[in-house]
Amino acid sequence: MDQYFESYEELDIHQLMLNDKTRVLAYKNAIFNSREKFQGKIVMDVGAGSGVLSIFCAQVGAKKVYAVEASILAKSIEQVSIENNAQNKVEVIHSKVEDIRPGDLEKVDVIVSEWMGFYLVHEGMLDSVLFARDNFLREDGSLFPSVAKLYASPCQLPSMYEFWNDVCGVGMRFIGKEYRKTKSLKPEILLVNQDDLLAAGKLLAWLDLECISVEELDPLGGEDYVSVCEKDGRFQGMCIWFAVEFPDGSELSTGPHDEATHWKQTAVVLPEDVEVTRNEPVAFKLELKRDASRPRRYNMELSLLDAEEVEHDVPCNCHMTRCIVTKRYIDDLDDSESRMAENPDS
């Protein structure tokens, strides 16, 4: 058993996740809103953990639920299923899903899994879900969730900057600068206040879990992006969050505008802040690559770019002359088309 699975034997971790009502209820509601996909069907719960998702599936009428769990918590799932009168429906498989031979199980109609880690792909559990999809899911089967999205936005991080300006009447800006240098070396997990976002989130990755391959998960992002600041402020870091969608159309989102979850947000801290103004473009490249020595982890690289040299969205609301002219031209075209539609004979 490797260290990854051993870490999930700590019950404190499961209490933290189960106490995240936003997370748990998002799954419960998506499952209960899709009863027709579960009633009389065979389900696989990949990385079943405490077994809560397996029980939800049994409660809505699944005929059989394979609760696949590699840690010793698998023994607890059996007791949880008995406690909830689901022992005749939930079959616990104490194994990594990759170690189950495809011929040993009948095909399943639904795969459920709470596989998301910090900044979506930390821990690399999505690989296991895709393995299960390719080897055990029927051709017309469903995945819960079915889509995953990764976002980023420039932001302010006052907890990283302002704290050091005045510590009980003592200025410690020098120490604060050194502190931020160390913090800029790896992502920080923290809650970002929605008021500290400087721009709308940019979509870095959109993953269709029904067809995406493992190879397409490396790298993620990597394009040049331009965010337009919606207020004056200090660009102090990049805020990263994710959302997943379920087949019923519901969504679990972990952004600063959403209910807080145990995932919080991920921030890439800048060693120095940059003053920005409303409508100023911030150009950047953010790429997530697998760590070759630890494939369950990703390395994150943020590069700040020259907004003059990067292609902007069309239309773009930034204050650069070329974008103002382009937007005005598009607005004039829209006005002209609207007048023609209102007066087709003129």
C-alpha positions as CSV (number, residue, x, y, z in Angstrom):
1,M,0.0,0.0,0.0
2,D,1.6,3.3,-1.0
3,Q,1.7,6.5,1.1
4,Y,-1.2,8.0,-0.9
5,F,-3.7,5.3,0.2
6,E,-2.3,5.2,3.7
7,S,-3.1,8.9,4.1
8,Y,-6.8,8.2,3.5
9,E,-6.8,5.8,6.5
10,E,-6.8,8.8,8.8
11,L,-10.4,9.3,9.9
12,D,-9.7,13.0,10.5
13,I,-9.5,13.4,6.7
14,H,-12.9,11.8,6.2
15,Q,-14.5,13.9,8.9
16,L,-13.2,17.0,7.1
17,M,-14.6,15.9,3.8
18,L,-17.9,14.7,5.3
19,N,-18.3,17.9,7.2
20,D,-18.0,19.8,3.9
21,K,-21.8,20.0,3.4
22,T,-21.4,21.9,0.1
23,R,-19.5,18.9,-1.3
24,V,-21.6,16.1,0.2
25,L,-25.0,17.7,-0.7
26,A,-23.9,18.5,-4.3
27,Y,-23.3,14.8,-4.8
28,K,-26.4,13.7,-2.9
29,N,-28.7,16.1,-4.8
30,A,-27.2,15.2,-8.2
31,I,-27.7,11.5,-7.5
32,F,-31.2,11.9,-6.0
33,N,-32.2,14.2,-8.9
34,S,-31.2,11.4,-11.4
35,R,-33.0,8.5,-9.8
36,E,-33.8,7.1,-13.2
37,K,-30.1,6.6,-14.0
38,F,-29.6,4.5,-10.8
39,Q,-32.8,2.5,-10.2
40,G,-32.2,-1.1,-11.0
41,K,-28.7,-0.3,-12.3
42,I,-25.2,-1.4,-11.5
43,V,-22.9,1.4,-10.1
44,M,-19.2,1.6,-9.3
45,D,-18.0,4.1,-6.6
46,V,-14.3,4.6,-7.4
47,G,-12.3,5.5,-4.2
48,A,-15.4,5.0,-2.1
49,G,-13.7,6.3,1.1
50,S,-16.3,6.3,3.9
51,G,-18.9,4.9,1.6
52,V,-21.3,7.8,1.7
53,L,-21.7,8.0,-2.1
54,S,-22.3,4.2,-2.3
55,I,-25.1,4.5,0.3
56,F,-26.7,7.4,-1.7
57,C,-26.7,5.2,-4.8
58,A,-28.3,2.3,-2.9
59,Q,-30.9,4.7,-1.4
60,V,-32.1,5.8,-4.8
61,G,-32.6,2.2,-6.0
62,A,-29.3,0.9,-7.5
63,K,-29.4,-2.9,-7.9
64,K,-25.7,-3.3,-7.1
65,V,-23.0,-0.8,-6.0
66,Y,-19.3,-1.8,-6.3
67,A,-17.6,0.2,-3.6
68,V,-13.9,0.2,-4.6
69,E,-11.6,1.3,-1.9
70,A,-7.8,0.6,-1.7
71,S,-7.3,1.7,1.9
72,I,-8.2,-0.3,5.0
73,L,-11.3,1.9,5.3
74,A,-12.9,-0.7,2.9
75,K,-13.7,-2.8,6.0
76,S,-15.6,0.2,7.5
77,I,-17.7,0.5,4.4
78,E,-19.1,-3.0,5.0
79,Q,-20.2,-1.9,8.5
80,V,-21.7,1.4,7.2
81,S,-23.7,-0.5,4.6
82,I,-25.1,-2.8,7.3
83,E,-25.9,0.2,9.5
84,N,-27.9,1.7,6.6
85,N,-29.6,-1.6,5.5
86,A,-27.7,-1.6,2.2
87,Q,-25.5,-4.7,2.7
88,N,-27.4,-6.6,0.0
89,K,-26.7,-3.9,-2.5
90,V,-23.2,-2.6,-1.6
91,E,-20.3,-5.0,-2.5
92,V,-17.0,-3.7,-1.1
93,I,-13.9,-4.4,-3.2
94,H,-10.8,-3.8,-1.2
95,S,-8.4,-3.0,-4.1
96,K,-7.1,-0.3,-6.4
97,V,-9.5,-0.1,-9.4
98,E,-6.4,-0.7,-11.6
99,D,-5.9,-4.1,-10.0
100,I,-9.3,-5.4,-10.8
101,R,-9.4,-7.5,-13.9
102,P,-12.1,-6.3,-16.3
103,G,-13.5,-9.8,-16.8
104,D,-14.1,-10.2,-13.0
105,L,-16.9,-7.7,-12.9
106,E,-20.0,-7.1,-15.1
107,K,-20.1,-3.8,-16.8
108,V,-21.6,-0.9,-14.8
109,D,-24.2,1.6,-15.8
110,V,-22.9,4.5,-13.7
111,I,-19.5,5.5,-12.2
112,V,-19.6,7.9,-9.2
113,S,-16.4,9.3,-7.7
114,E,-15.3,12.3,-5.7
115,W,-11.8,12.4,-7.2
116,M,-11.0,16.1,-7.1
117,G,-8.0,17.4,-5.3
118,F,-6.6,20.9,-4.7
119,Y,-6.5,22.8,-8.0
120,L,-8.6,20.0,-9.4
121,V,-5.9,17.5,-10.3
122,H,-3.7,17.2,-7.2
123,E,-3.5,13.6,-6.2
124,G,-4.1,12.3,-9.7
125,M,-7.2,10.3,-8.8
126,L,-8.8,11.2,-12.1
127,D,-6.5,8.7,-13.8
128,S,-8.2,5.9,-11.8
129,V,-11.7,7.2,-12.8
130,L,-10.7,7.1,-16.4
131,F,-9.3,3.6,-16.1
132,A,-12.6,2.5,-14.6
133,R,-14.5,4.3,-17.4
134,D,-12.5,2.5,-20.1
135,N,-12.7,-0.9,-18.5
136,F,-16.0,-1.2,-16.6
137,L,-18.5,1.4,-17.9
138,R,-21.1,0.4,-20.4
139,E,-21.0,2.3,-23.7
140,D,-24.0,4.4,-22.9
141,G,-23.1,4.7,-19.2
142,S,-23.0,7.9,-17.1
143,L,-20.3,9.5,-15.0
144,F,-21.0,11.6,-11.8
145,P,-19.5,14.2,-12.3
146,S,-19.3,14.3,-16.1
147,V,-17.4,17.6,-16.7
148,A,-14.6,19.4,-14.9
149,K,-13.4,23.0,-15.4
150,L,-10.4,24.8,-14.1
151,Y,-10.3,28.6,-13.7
152,A,-7.8,31.3,-12.8
153,S,-8.0,35.0,-12.0
154,P,-5.5,37.7,-10.9
155,C,-6.2,38.7,-7.3
156,Q,-5.1,40.5,-4.2
157,L,-3.7,38.6,-1.3
158,P,-3.7,41.0,1.7
159,S,-2.9,38.2,4.2
160,M,0.4,37.7,2.4
161,Y,1.2,41.4,2.0
162,E,-0.5,43.7,4.5
163,F,0.1,41.7,7.6
164,W,3.8,42.6,7.6
165,N,3.3,46.3,7.2
166,D,2.4,46.8,10.8
167,V,2.8,44.1,13.5
168,C,1.6,45.8,16.7
169,G,3.2,49.1,15.6
170,V,6.4,47.5,14.2
171,G,7.0,47.6,10.5
172,M,8.3,44.3,9.1
173,R,8.2,44.8,5.3
174,F,11.6,43.3,4.8
175,I,10.6,40.1,6.5
176,G,7.3,40.2,4.5
177,K,9.3,40.4,1.3
178,E,11.4,37.3,2.2
179,Y,8.2,35.5,3.3
180,R,6.6,36.1,0.0
181,K,9.7,34.8,-1.8
182,T,9.3,31.5,0.0
183,K,5.6,31.4,-0.5
184,S,6.0,32.0,-4.3
185,L,7.8,28.7,-4.6
186,K,4.7,26.5,-4.3
187,P,0.9,27.0,-4.4
188,E,-0.9,28.1,-1.3
189,I,-4.2,26.7,-0.2
190,L,-6.4,29.4,1.3
191,L,-9.7,31.2,1.1
192,V,-9.6,34.2,-1.2
193,N,-12.2,36.9,-0.5
194,Q,-14.4,37.4,-3.6
195,D,-13.8,41.2,-3.3
196,D,-10.1,40.5,-3.8
197,L,-10.5,39.1,-7.3
198,L,-9.4,41.6,-9.8
199,A,-11.0,40.1,-12.9
200,A,-13.5,37.5,-14.0
201,G,-12.1,33.9,-14.0
202,K,-10.5,32.7,-17.2
203,L,-11.2,29.1,-18.2
204,L,-7.9,27.2,-18.3
205,A,-9.2,23.7,-19.0
206,W,-12.6,22.1,-19.8
207,L,-12.5,18.3,-19.3
208,D,-15.2,16.1,-20.8
209,L,-14.8,13.1,-18.6
210,E,-16.8,10.9,-21.0
211,C,-14.1,11.0,-23.6
212,I,-10.9,12.7,-22.3
213,S,-7.8,10.5,-22.2
214,V,-5.1,10.3,-19.4
215,E,-2.6,11.7,-21.9
216,E,-4.7,14.9,-22.3
217,L,-4.4,15.6,-18.6
218,D,-0.7,16.6,-19.1
219,P,-0.2,19.4,-19.5
220,L,-3.3,21.5,-18.5
221,G,-3.5,25.2,-19.4
222,G,-0.4,26.5,-21.0
223,E,-2.0,29.0,-23.4
224,D,-1.6,32.8,-23.3
225,Y,-4.4,34.5,-21.4
226,V,-5.5,38.1,-20.9
227,S,-7.6,39.1,-17.9
228,V,-9.1,42.6,-17.8
229,C,-9.1,44.1,-14.3
230,E,-12.5,45.2,-13.2
231,K,-11.2,47.5,-10.4
232,D,-8.1,49.4,-9.2
233,G,-6.0,47.3,-7.0
234,R,-2.8,45.4,-6.4
235,F,-2.0,42.3,-8.4
236,Q,-0.5,40.0,-5.8
237,G,-1.2,36.5,-7.0
238,M,-3.2,34.2,-9.2
239,C,-6.3,32.6,-7.7
240,I,-7.2,29.1,-9.1
241,W,-10.4,27.1,-8.5
242,F,-12.5,24.4,-10.2
243,A,-16.0,23.4,-10.8
244,V,-17.6,20.0,-11.8
245,E,-20.9,19.4,-13.5
246,F,-23.2,16.4,-13.0
247,P,-25.5,14.8,-15.7
248,D,-28.6,16.5,-14.1
249,G,-27.0,19.9,-14.9
250,S,-26.1,20.8,-11.4
251,E,-22.7,22.1,-10.5
252,L,-20.2,22.0,-7.6
253,S,-18.0,25.1,-7.7
254,T,-15.2,26.0,-5.4
255,G,-14.6,29.6,-6.4
256,P,-14.4,32.7,-4.2
257,H,-18.0,33.6,-5.1
258,D,-19.2,30.2,-4.0
259,E,-19.9,28.6,-0.6
260,A,-16.6,27.7,1.0
261,T,-15.4,24.0,0.7
262,H,-12.5,22.1,2.2
263,W,-10.7,22.6,-1.1
264,K,-10.7,26.4,-0.5
265,Q,-8.8,28.0,-3.4
266,T,-5.3,27.7,-4.6
267,A,-3.1,30.8,-5.0
268,V,0.2,31.3,-6.8
269,V,1.8,34.1,-4.8
270,L,3.8,36.9,-6.5
271,P,7.0,37.9,-4.7
272,E,6.2,41.5,-5.5
273,D,2.9,43.2,-6.1
274,V,1.9,45.2,-9.1
275,E,-0.5,48.2,-9.1
276,V,-3.2,47.8,-11.6
277,T,-6.1,50.0,-12.7
278,R,-9.6,49.3,-13.9
279,N,-9.7,48.0,-17.5
280,E,-5.9,47.2,-17.4
281,P,-5.0,44.0,-19.1
282,V,-3.0,41.3,-17.2
283,A,-1.4,38.8,-19.5
284,F,-0.2,35.5,-18.2
285,K,0.5,31.9,-19.0
286,L,-0.3,29.2,-16.4
287,E,0.6,25.6,-17.0
288,L,0.2,22.5,-14.9
289,K,2.5,19.6,-15.6
290,R,2.8,16.2,-14.0
291,D,5.7,15.7,-11.7
292,A,7.8,13.0,-13.3
293,S,8.9,11.5,-10.0
294,R,5.5,11.8,-8.3
295,P,2.8,11.4,-10.9
296,R,0.0,12.0,-8.5
297,R,1.2,15.6,-8.2
298,Y,1.4,18.5,-10.7
299,N,4.0,21.3,-11.0
300,M,2.5,24.7,-11.6
301,E,4.3,27.4,-13.6
302,L,3.1,31.0,-13.8
303,S,4.6,33.4,-16.3
304,L,3.6,37.1,-16.6
305,L,3.5,38.3,-20.1
306,D,3.5,41.6,-22.0
307,A,-0.1,42.4,-22.7
308,E,1.0,44.3,-25.8
309,E,2.4,41.1,-27.3
310,V,-0.4,38.7,-26.5
311,E,-3.6,38.2,-28.5
312,H,-6.7,39.5,-26.7
313,D,-10.3,38.2,-26.7
314,V,-12.6,39.9,-29.2
315,P,-14.3,42.0,-28.1
316,C,-12.0,43.0,-25.2
317,N,-12.9,45.6,-22.6
318,C,-9.3,46.6,-21.8
319,H,-8.0,50.2,-22.1
320,M,-5.5,49.4,-25.0
321,T,-6.3,51.5,-28.1
322,R,-6.6,48.5,-30.5
323,C,-9.2,46.9,-28.2
324,I,-11.2,50.1,-27.8
325,V,-11.3,50.6,-31.6
326,T,-12.2,46.9,-32.2
327,K,-15.0,47.0,-29.6
328,R,-16.4,50.2,-31.0
329,Y,-16.4,48.7,-34.5
330,I,-18.3,45.6,-33.3
331,D,-20.8,47.8,-31.4
332,D,-21.4,49.9,-34.5
333,L,-22.0,46.7,-36.5
334,D,-24.4,45.4,-33.9
335,D,-26.3,48.7,-34.0
336,S,-26.5,48.7,-37.7
337,E,-27.8,45.1,-37.8
338,S,-30.4,45.9,-35.2
339,R,-31.6,48.9,-37.2
340,M,-31.8,46.8,-40.4
341,A,-33.8,44.1,-38.5
342,E,-36.3,46.7,-37.2
343,N,-36.6,48.4,-40.7
344,P,-36.0,45.7,-43.3
345,D,-37.5,47.9,-46.1
346,S,-35.4,51.0,-45.4
